[in-house]
Amino acid sequence: EALRQARLKISMVFQHFNLLWSRTVSENIAFSMQIAGAPKASIKARVAELITLVGLSGRENAYPSQLSGGQKQRIGIARALAARPGIMLMDEPFGAVDEITRKVLQEEIIKIQKQLGITILFVTHDIREALRLGHRVLVMDKGRIEQFDRPDIIRDFPVNDFVRNLVSSSV
């Protein structure tokens, strides 16, 4: 039971949106709350709040096939936030969108993190993205931790050639 309770405090956002294609934006966001048995009134209020938070106002009744990649990813983010998690795991969430949309979504994540104070564990292969979004960055090579520190420390004081090359390749 303790593991189940801990799991309920973690939400996930993936690179591929994992949306329910036969459901609208609102229905996709509400899905996990419905499964958890939340009251309809609280679901409706939370969905409205999240639609505003992720910038999908006016698109509530659209289906995923009618949306851009960035809008689809916003649904995934809203759905992950629906249960008010303490931790949100994002696994390459912007890998399936173009560079312009990626930068916009990065700004949205920064804003959401500041507004909600939620812990976000962000997995990416893009060191520029990690250094831009992270308060702490963990650099790994072949499953080994090479450096774990603030972005400015990693950028200015890489601990070895691997980290130095990785950071210099991003400039």
ABEGO torsion letter per residue (X at the ends): XAAAAAAAABBBBBABAGBBAABBAAAAAAAAAAAAGBBAAAAAAAAAAAAAAAGABGAAABBAAABBAAAAAAAAAAAAAAAGBABBBBBGAAAABBAAAAAAAAAAAAAAAAAAGBBBBBBBABAAAAAAABABBBBBBGGBBABBBBAAAAAABBABAAAAAAAAAAX
